[in-house]
Every structure is written in C-alpha cells, then in structure tokens.
Amino acid sequence: MARILIVDDAKFMRVTLTNVLEGASHTIAGEAENGIEAVSQYKALLPDLVTLDITMPEKNGLDALKEIMSEFPAAKVIMCSAMGQQKMVVEAIEAGAKDFIIKPFDSSRVLEAVERVLG
C-alpha cells in the first residue's frame, strides 16, 4: 500500500487521518503541522501521497503545494479543507492537487480519494 505524508496544523486531524489510512493498510511516512515542514518532509521522505491542509500557520497549504509541485511535478497531493473554502480548492486543483476532501472527514470519502489519486 501507499506511504502517505499527513499535513495538518491540528493534531486531532492528523490522528483521524492516520486511523483511517492505517485501517486501510496504508503506511504513514510522516506528519507535518505547517507548510514549511510539509515541503521539507516531502523532500526527505518522497511519499507516494500527501494529504495537505489548506489553512495552516507559517506557510499555508496552497503555497506548500506550489513549492512541492514546482520541484516534484509528479507529486500526488490531496488537499483538505473546511466547508466554504471552494475558491481555495479550485486554486489548489489548478496548482496541481489531484483531489480534495472536506472536513470533518468522512472515512469512505477519504479512502475513495486516496484510491483514485493513487490510480
């Protein structure tokens, strides 16, 4: 199964995603809590997939996405957003994100997005 990097500033969101993904036999390659950590963890781990929150301190998910995609155009990134962030989701898809999931997470939707992006 896939090695996944989980990026979210909220610990409980990272734990929630970890439980869903590990329950489907994926491996959590690493975690980050802001965009700066996300970029450095991506470079260090080269995961199969990244779940990337949009709203985070220090560097937001859109900026981190753009940085990752500029260096690793084949990166597979699923954006995570709260309701009402549709404009940012569209911008993320245009910047290279492969899918998005809405918080609060629905386990089946998370796994559906992961399987689709991994192809």
C-alpha positions in Angstrom: 0.0 0.0 0.0 1.0 3.7 -0.1 3.4 5.7 2.0 1.5 8.8 3.0 2.6 12.2 4.5 -0.2 13.9 6.5 0.0 17.7 6.9 -2.4 19.5 9.2 -1.9 22.0 11.9 -4.5 20.2 14.1 -3.1 17.1 15.9 -6.5 15.5 16.1 -7.0 15.8 12.4 -3.6 14.1 11.8 -4.7 11.4 14.2 -8.1 11.0 12.5 -6.5 10.6 9.1 -3.8 8.3 10.4 -6.5 6.0 11.8 -8.5 6.0 8.6 -5.4 5.4 6.4 -3.7 2.8 8.6 -7.1 1.0 8.8 -6.9 0.6 5.0 -3.3 -0.8 5.3 -1.5 2.4 4.2 1.7 3.5 6.0 2.1 6.9 7.5 5.5 8.0 6.2 5.5 11.2 8.3 3.5 14.2 9.7 3.9 17.9 9.4 1.9 20.7 11.1 2.7 23.6 8.7 3.6 24.3 5.1 7.3 24.8 5.8 7.5 21.3 7.5 5.4 19.9 4.6 7.9 20.9 2.0 10.9 19.7 3.9 9.2 16.4 4.9 8.2 15.8 1.3 11.8 16.3 0.1 13.1 14.0 2.8 10.5 11.2 2.6 9.3 11.3 -1.1 6.0 9.8 -0.1 3.5 8.2 -2.5 0.8 10.7 -1.5 0.3 13.8 0.6 -2.8 15.0 2.4 -2.3 18.7 2.7 -4.5 21.1 4.8 -5.1 24.5 3.2 -5.2 26.7 6.3 -2.1 26.5 8.4 0.4 28.8 10.1 3.8 29.9 8.8 3.1 28.7 5.2 -0.4 27.7 4.0 -1.2 24.6 2.1 -1.5 26.4 -1.3 2.0 27.8 -1.0 3.4 24.5 0.1 1.5 22.7 -2.8 3.0 25.1 -5.3 6.5 24.6 -3.9 6.2 20.8 -3.9 4.7 20.8 -7.4 7.4 23.1 -8.8 10.2 20.7 -7.7 8.2 17.4 -8.0 5.6 17.8 -10.8 4.5 14.1 -10.4 3.7 14.6 -6.7 0.3 13.2 -5.7 -1.4 15.7 -3.3 -5.0 15.6 -1.9 -6.0 19.0 -0.3 -8.0 19.1 2.9 -10.3 22.0 3.5 -13.1 23.1 5.7 -16.5 23.9 4.3 -16.7 27.2 2.5 -13.2 27.2 1.0 -14.3 26.3 -2.5 -12.3 29.2 -4.1 -9.1 27.9 -2.5 -9.9 24.3 -3.5 -10.2 25.4 -7.2 -6.9 27.3 -6.9 -5.3 24.1 -5.4 -6.6 21.9 -8.2 -5.3 24.4 -10.8 -1.9 24.3 -8.9 -1.7 20.6 -9.3 -3.6 19.0 -6.4 -5.2 15.7 -7.6 -8.3 15.8 -5.3 -9.7 17.3 -2.2 -11.5 16.2 0.9 -13.7 18.3 3.2 -13.5 18.4 6.9 -14.9 16.9 9.0 -13.6 13.8 7.3 -15.8 11.0 6.1 -13.7 7.8 6.1 -15.2 6.4 2.9 -14.7 9.7 1.0 -11.0 9.9 2.3 -10.3 6.3 1.1 -12.1 6.9 -2.2 -10.0 10.0 -2.9 -6.8 8.1 -1.9 -7.5 5.2 -4.2 -8.5 7.4 -7.1 -5.3 9.5 -6.8 -3.1 6.5 -6.4 -4.7 5.0 -9.5 
